[in-house]
């Protein structure tokens, strides 16, 4: 099978996005976020519990860790015990190294 060209891939993506917009005209994200980083963190956490619960705890989390650098510098050890959200997190969930320990 020949490799898809960039132009063909872009056309296929545009068609897919049009179909999604037509099929789900009122779609929106239930997770509260103000940046791609916040959406990433909220999405990882939402794999462990409800979006409603994520929206309850993320304002404090986002205030504590406002940047990617802040997550990278966050201590990994002991964080789960300090945060009441720890019971919802699973070691079985794939994640960037250090992200969820920092988020806890």
C-alpha positions as CSV (number, residue, x, y, z in Angstrom):
1,X,0.0,0.0,0.0
2,X,1.5,3.4,-0.9
3,X,2.2,5.9,1.8
4,X,-0.5,8.6,2.2
5,X,0.6,12.1,1.1
6,X,0.4,15.0,3.5
7,X,-2.2,16.6,1.3
8,X,-4.4,13.5,1.2
9,X,-4.0,13.2,5.0
10,X,-5.1,16.8,5.5
11,X,-8.1,16.2,3.2
12,X,-9.1,13.1,5.1
13,X,-8.7,15.0,8.5
14,X,-10.9,17.8,7.2
15,X,-13.6,15.4,6.1
16,X,-13.5,13.6,9.4
17,X,-13.8,16.9,11.4
18,X,-16.7,18.0,9.2
19,X,-18.5,14.7,9.9
20,X,-17.9,14.9,13.6
21,X,-19.2,18.5,13.7
22,X,-22.3,17.4,11.7
23,X,-22.9,14.3,13.9
24,X,-22.2,16.0,17.2
25,X,-23.1,19.7,16.7
26,X,-23.4,20.6,20.4
27,X,-20.4,18.6,21.6
28,X,-18.3,20.2,24.4
29,X,-15.8,19.1,27.0
30,X,-17.2,18.5,30.4
31,X,-13.8,18.9,32.0
32,X,-13.1,22.5,33.2
33,X,-9.8,23.8,31.9
34,X,-8.2,27.0,30.6
35,X,-5.2,25.6,28.8
36,X,-4.0,22.4,27.0
37,X,-1.9,21.5,30.0
38,X,-5.0,21.7,32.3
39,X,-7.0,19.6,29.8
40,X,-4.2,17.0,29.8
41,X,-4.1,16.7,33.5
42,X,-7.9,16.7,33.8
43,X,-8.2,14.0,31.1
44,X,-5.7,11.7,32.9
45,X,-7.5,12.1,36.2
46,X,-10.9,11.6,34.5
47,X,-9.8,8.1,33.6
48,X,-10.0,7.2,37.3
49,X,-13.3,8.8,38.3
50,X,-16.2,11.0,37.1
51,X,-15.7,14.3,35.4
52,X,-17.7,15.9,38.1
53,X,-15.2,14.7,40.7
54,X,-12.3,15.9,38.6
55,X,-13.9,19.3,38.3
56,X,-14.1,19.5,42.1
57,X,-10.4,18.9,42.7
58,X,-8.7,20.4,39.7
59,X,-9.0,24.1,40.7
60,X,-6.7,23.6,43.6
61,X,-4.4,21.4,41.6
62,X,-4.2,23.9,38.8
63,X,-3.5,26.7,41.3
64,X,-0.7,24.6,42.9
65,X,0.9,23.6,39.6
66,X,0.2,26.4,37.1
67,X,2.8,25.3,34.5
68,X,4.4,22.2,33.1
69,X,7.6,23.1,34.9
70,X,5.7,23.2,38.2
71,X,4.5,19.6,37.6
72,X,8.0,18.5,36.6
73,X,9.4,19.9,39.8
74,X,6.6,18.6,42.1
75,X,7.7,16.0,44.7
76,X,6.5,12.5,43.8
77,X,6.9,10.9,47.2
78,X,4.2,11.5,49.8
79,X,1.9,13.5,47.4
80,X,-0.8,10.8,47.3
81,X,-1.1,10.8,51.1
82,X,-1.5,14.6,51.3
83,X,-4.3,14.8,48.8
84,X,-7.8,13.3,49.4
85,X,-8.0,12.4,45.7
86,X,-5.4,9.7,46.0
87,X,-7.9,6.8,46.4
88,X,-9.1,7.5,42.8
89,X,-5.7,7.1,41.2
90,X,-4.3,3.9,39.9
91,X,-0.8,2.7,39.2
92,X,-2.2,0.8,36.3
93,X,-3.1,4.0,34.4
94,X,-0.5,4.9,31.7
95,X,0.8,8.5,32.2
96,X,3.8,10.6,31.5
97,X,6.5,9.9,34.2
98,X,5.9,11.8,37.3
99,X,2.7,13.5,36.2
100,X,0.1,11.8,38.4
101,X,2.3,11.7,41.5
102,X,2.6,15.4,41.1
103,X,-1.1,15.8,40.5
104,X,-2.0,14.0,43.7
